[in-house]
């Protein structure tokens, strides 16, 4: 592994916008955690749902993201500690005014179909992601990018409308995958064509998806020959498959299931997550257009009880921002503790003393605690004369309704990010590409997010995002509940896999079978 300089996340936030953009290095996460196991072998991962898309720019379902992370590459990447490190760009630099960022691409990188990756693909990808007609879920991450130029075959120059401290981290998520300029969404949903450590080998709809080692991967070659994601309807059945030796790795959400998995031949690692559980409220619909109704709901919920009921108390009550350097204080909100009297006052202000009914969608299958969360929320809110009318949907149907903002409320598990701009800028700004899903924005939030991207001083950024958090809580945009853990179960024959706080399975590239 190269010994070139690599900034930590803490250093990124402490050195200003310009230095945050200029991180040089020659190594990627593939080299950071070398496996001690023998090369080769076939790994079976138990999952509860089939990917709902294989097109990385539109992937929001966790299972789809986990598969795509191993098929595609991004300009920057995260290492196991969520430091931003080089990916398809081996280095980048920024002009003194912070308005020009130049990426120097790796040479000799090829796509799965054998075609060569170059600057035209980067320009095509970034322009297409930013284009409204693409409907890319991370389009807002490029809000500061005014122009993209393929300067030469291995150099890309971004002209920014304002300095952007969040850009390196925002480019590292799989929704920013670099696609070939020759490919289409329709084609990639059938035959993925990426630069990642694995390629698609086989897919049986609703049964399994199998990846094979990419022999031409630019980084250290994967050690496994194949990785099969095998669809098994529930986590308890996955445990049985592990105990019988048919599955070697699984990531559980339910701590009870994780306890049953651990045994003589299975180890379980517990990893705190940046992802957060929330009751999302669509403030553009029905009774939820009244902030007093939303605040009544917020005050009627004991978040610790939801956590205890759904996840055995394994986690912590959270505010909006889970990013370590900008973490929200869950006490800094209206009704940090359940207050039914206050909830009644808010309902009275809204003229809804007789109560309200809120239609709420719930996913079944994508994560294990969803239905238990929903049922506990329903029971608690009933005490405040607020009825949650629950509609339980399979994972794919839930995602379709969610993306279309076809809900009044949604019980959701959303992925967190190291930088809060990438985490929430696409949701809670008026021009954010997922603002329709969020259902809430304001001129104050627009100004705060713009200031957060452009600000160099780390303490100032912390203050800005504390104001973002306060605005979201005071207006009960959503009701943030808790963060929890993932429980990674591995058979004793599995070596070299590193769980991550963002839930990524990117370290399948360093995994082997003993």
N, C-alpha and C positions, 0 to 999 in steps of 0.2 A: 504494500500500500504506500502511496506517495506520502511524503512528510510535508507537503505543501501546506501553507497556512489555511486554516478553516475557522471561521468565526462561529462562536456558539450563539444560541438564540439570545442569551443575556447580552452578549456583546453587540448583537445586531441592534437591539433596542437602546443600547447605551451610546452608540457612536454616531447617530444622526442618519439622515436620509442618504447622503452620498455614500458613506461607508457601508451602510446597510445594503446598498446595491452592488458594491464592489467586493465580491467574495471570490477569491481565486482558489483553484485546487484542481487536482487531477483524479481524485478518487470519488466513488459514489457509494451509496449505502451497501452495495453488494460486497464491498471489501471490508466493511467496518466490523463485521462479526463473522470471521471465518469459521467454517464448520470443521470439527475434528473427526467427522465421520467419513466412511468410505463413499466414493462417488457411486452413483447408480441407485437403482431401486425405484419402486412405484409406490407413491403415497396416496392414500384415500382419505379425504376430508369429508366428514359428515356435516351436511347443511340442511336447514329446514325448508328452503325455498330455492326455486330455479331463478337465475338471473332474468329480469324482465326486459333487459336490453343488453346488446353488446356494442352499443355506440357510446363511446366514452364522454362525449360532450353533453349527453342528456342523462347520464346515469345518476340516480339519487338513491336507489335501493342498495342497502348495504351489501347484499350478496353480489349484485352486478359490479359494484365498485371493487370488491375483493378479487373477483376474477380479472377485471380489466387492468388492475394495478400490475398484474403479472404479464400482461400481453403488450402493454404500451409504455412509452417513455415520455417524460416531460423535460422541459429545459432545466429546471432545478428539481431537487428531490429533498426529502427529509431523511436524516439518519435516525437511529433508534432513540435518540434524545430529543428529536424534533428540531435539531439544528438544520438550517438550510445549507445544502451541499450541492456541488455540481451534478448535473444529469447529462442531458444531451448537449448542453452548453458546458464546455470544460472551464470557462471563465467568463467574466463580464466586467465591464468598467463603465463609469458614469462621468459625464462632464461636470465641471466645477459648479455649474448652476443647477445640476440635478435634472436637467430637461432632456438629456440625450443618454440613452443606455445602449451600449454595444455588446452584443453576445458573440462569443467566439465558439463556434460549434466543433464538436468532435468530428474528426475525419474517419472515413471508413465505416460509418454506421449504415446498416442496411435494414430494410423492412423485411417482414416475413416472406414476401413474394420475391425477394432478391433485389428489388430496386433500391437505389441509393438515397439516403436521407441527406437533405441539404437546405440551404437558406430559403429556397423557393417554397419548400414544404412548411417552414416556420412562418413565412409571410402568409401563405395560404391559410394555415391553421389559425393564426392570431386574427387575421381579417375576418375569417368565417365565424369564429367564436364571437367576435364583437358584433357581427351583423344581426340585426333584429330578426330577420327571417329564419335564421338558423335555430333560434330558440334554445341556445346553449345555456345550461343552468349556471355557468360561471361567467357569463358575459360581463357582469358588472366589475369583475376583477380587472378588466382592461379599461375601466372608465377614464383613466388618466392617459391612455395611449392615443395620441392624435394621428400617428402615422407609423407604418412598418415598412422598412426598406431592406431588400435583399442586397446588401452592399457588394458582396461577392459570394462565391459558392459556399464559403464557410463562415460568413459574417452577416449578422442581422443587426440593423440599427433601429431602435425605437425612439421616436420623438414624443415627448410627454407634454401635456398641457400644463402640468404642475408636478413638482417632485412627488414621488410615491414610495414611502417607506415600506409599504406592505407588499410591493410588487414581487420581490424574490419568493416570499412564502406563498403568495397567491398563485404563482406559476408552478408550484410543486404538486398541486392536487391533480388527480387523474382526469378531472373534468377539463384540464388544460392540456391534454395529450396532444402530441405532435403527429398529425396524420399526413399521409401522402396526398399531394395535390391531385393525384389521379383517382382517388377513391371517392365513394359516395356513401351516404348514410345507409341506403338500402343494401348496398353490397357488403358493408362492414357488419351489419346486423346478422349476415349469414356467414361471412368469412372475414374475421378480424385480420388486420394487416398492420401489425405494430412493430416497434423496435425493442420490445421487452425481452426478458430472459426466457420466456416461454412462448410457444405458438399454439394455436388451436389444433387439437388432434382429432377430437370426435365430440359430437353432441347428440344426446338422446333427450328430446324435449320432455321436461318434467321428471327426468330420471337422473341424468348426469351430464357433466361437461368435463372433458379430459384435455389437459394441456400437456404438451411434450416439450422437452428441453430445446431451446433455440441454439443450435450449434454455432450460429454466426453472431451471437450476442456480443455487443461491443465491450462489455465488462467481463468480470469473471464468470465463466459458464456455470449455469446451475448444476448442482450435484445430482439431483433427481432426474430420472429418465422421464417419468410422467407424474402428473398430479391430477387426480380425479376428484371433482367436487360431486359427491353422491347425495342426491336429494332423499332425505328421510324425514317424514312429516313432523315428528316432534322430538324434542331433546332427549326425553327418556328412552325413546327407541334408538337414538344415536348412542347413548350409553351402552345399551345392550349390544349394539353392533361393535363397539369398542371392546367390550368384555369378551366377545366371541372372536376378536381378532380381525374382523372384516373392515374396520375403520381404524386409522392410526392417529388422526388428529381431529379435534373439534373445538369450536369456541362457543361457550355457553354464556347465556345471560342470567339464567336462573341459578342462584347460589345453592338451592336444594338439590338440583340436578347435578351440579358440580360436585357436591359432597358425595353423591352416590357413585360418581364416576371414579373418584380416587380409589386406588387399590394397589395391589402388588405389581401389576403390570402397567398402570396408568398413573401419571403424575399430573397435577393441576397447578398452573401458575395463575396468580391473581394480579390483575393489572388495572389500576385506576384509569378512568377514561375521561377524555375531554368532551365526549358526547353528553347530551343532557336530555332529560325527560321533561316534557312540557305539555300543558293543555293549551294548544294554539287556538286563539280566538280570532275570527274574521270580523274585524270592526266595521266592515262595509255592509253587513247583513243583519236584518231584523233588529231584535232587541239589543244586539251587541254593538250597534252604532252608538249607543249611549254609554259613555265612559263610566257612569254610575253603576250600570248593570255589570260591567266588567270588573269594577272594583268590588262590588258585592260578592262576585264569585271568588275573587282573590282572597277576600277576608274570610270567606266561609270554609277555606281549605286548610287543614293541618298537614303541611308537607311532610313532616316527619312520619305521620301516620301512613301516608301513601307509600313512603319509602319502606317503613316497617312491614306493611302489608304485602307489597309487591316484591320486595327484594330482601326481606329479612333484616332490614336496617343496614345492609351492607352498601354503604355509599355515604353521601352527605347532601343535605339541603343546599340548593344553589341559587344564585341570582343569574342574570342573563349571560354574563361573560365568564367562561371557564378557562380562557387562555391564561397560563400561569402568571405571566407578567402583568396582567390586567384584570385579575379575578375580581368579580363583583362581590360585595359584602351582602349576604342574604338577609342581614338585619336591616339594611338600608332600603326599606320598602314600606308602603302602607300595609299595616297588619302583618308584621313579621311572624306573629303568632295568630292562631285562629281566633276570630272575634265575631261571633254571630250577631251581637248587638250592632256592631259597626256595619256588618253586612245588611242588616235590616234597615239601617239608616240610609245606606246607599240605594237600596231598592225603593225606599220611600221617595228619595230625591228623584229617582227615575220615574215615579208614578206607577210603580209595579209592586205595590204592597201585596197583591194577590199572587205574586210569583211569576216566573217565566219558564219556558221550556226551550232548551237549546239542543238542536239536533247535532249529534257528535259522531264522527267516524272513528273507527278503531281498527288497527291492523292485527290480523291473526296470522302468525307464521313467520314474520320478519324478525321479531324479538319476543322472548318468552314471557315478559312481565306485562305486556300491553293490556290484556283483558283484565287481569287482576287490578292494575292501576285504574282502568276505566270504571270497574265496579266499585272500587273504594271511593273514587271521586263522585260517582253517582250517589252513593250512600251519604257522604258528607254534605254534598250540596243540597240534598233533599231536606236536611235539617234547616236550611235557610230558605226553603220554599223555592228552590231552583231545581228544575228537573232536567237531567241529562238524558236525552232520548238516544240510546246507543245503537249504532249500526255497525256490526262487526263484518269486516271485509277481508278476503284473502289478500296477500301482500300486493300482488300486481294491480288488483282493482283499487286498493287503497292509494297506491302511488298515482294511478291515473286520476282519481278524484282530487288528490292533494295537489298535483301539478296544475290541474284545471281550476283550483281554488273553489271546488264544488263542495263546500262544507260550511257550516256555521262554526263548528269547533272540531278539533282533531286531537286525539291522544297520540302523541308523537315522540319518537326518539330521533333527535337530530345530531348530526356529527358536528363536533367542535373543531376549531383550528387554533394554531399557535398565535395567529394575529387576528384581532377582533374585526378588522376591516373585511377580510375574506370571510369571516364567520357571519357577519350581519349586514355588511354594506349592500349585498344583493337583495336582502329582505326589506330593510327598513329605511331605504332612501326612496324618494319619489320616482327616480329613474332606475331603481334596482330591477333587474330582470325577474326576480321572484317577489316583487312587492305585491303583486296580485295575491300570491299565496300568503304573504305576511298579513295583508289586510290593514296595514297601518303605516303611515309616514307623517312627517311634519317638516316645515321649513327649518325648525330648530335642529332636528336630526340631520337633515341634509347638510346644514352648515357644520355640524359637529363631525360628521364622517369625512367631509372634505378637509377640515382642519386636521383631523387625525392622520390622514394620508400624507399631508404636506409637512407635518411638524417633525423636526429633528430631535428635539430634546425628549429623553425618555420619561422624565417626570411630568412634563407637559402632556405627553401622550396619555399617561396614566390618568391624569386629571380629566382629559377630554373623554376618555372612554368610561370614566366614572360618571360623567354627566350623561353620556349615552344610556348607561344602565339606569340611572335615576329617571330619565325621561321615559324609558320603556316601562319601568315599574310603576311610576306615578300615573301613567295612562293605561296600565294593565293591558298593554298591547297583546301579550300572551301571559300565561301563568307558569312561571318556571318552577319546577318541582325539585328535582334532585339529579345528581350525577351518581353513577354506580361503577361497577367493575365488569370486566370480562374475565372469564375463567377458561384458560386455554388448557385443554386436556390433550396430552400426548402419550402415545404408547412408549414403553421403555426402549423400543427400537428406534425411536425418532431422535435425531440429534441436530442441533444447530439452528432451531427456530427461535426467533426473538419476538415476543408480543410487543405491541406498541400502544402508546396512550391514545393515538388517533384511530385505533382499531385496524390499522393496515396489516395485510398479510404479505407485504413485500419481501419479508425475509424467508419466504419459501425458496428464494434463490440461493440461500445458504444452508438449506435444510438437507439432511441425508438420512438414509436408513442404515443403521449399524449392521 
